[in-house]
Amino acid sequence: MRKGRHVTKECFILRVVHLFLLDNG
């Protein structure tokens, strides 16, 4: 995890889902 930004598991999941949707679309 990079310090300076508060990245939660939800945010990480949202990014993965977004990339997944872009890959399918």
C-alpha positions as semicolon CSV with decimal commas, in nm:
position;residue;x (nm);y (nm);z (nm)
1;M;0,000;0,000;0,000
2;R;0,135;0,343;-0,090
3;K;0,148;0,594;0,192
4;G;-0,015;0,934;0,147
5;R;-0,345;0,805;0,013
6;H;-0,603;0,617;0,218
7;V;-0,693;0,328;-0,010
8;T;-0,955;0,095;0,129
9;K;-1,037;-0,254;0,007
10;E;-1,363;-0,119;-0,133
11;C;-1,179;0,136;-0,347
12;F;-0,944;-0,135;-0,470
13;I;-1,239;-0,361;-0,557
14;L;-1,411;-0,074;-0,740
15;R;-1,098;-0,019;-0,949
16;V;-1,075;-0,390;-1,031
17;V;-1,444;-0,404;-1,124
18;H;-1,407;-0,091;-1,337
19;L;-1,114;-0,242;-1,528
20;F;-1,309;-0,569;-1,561
21;L;-1,608;-0,386;-1,709
22;L;-1,384;-0,192;-1,950
23;D;-1,222;-0,519;-2,060
24;N;-1,562;-0,675;-2,128
25;G;-1,701;-0,364;-2,294
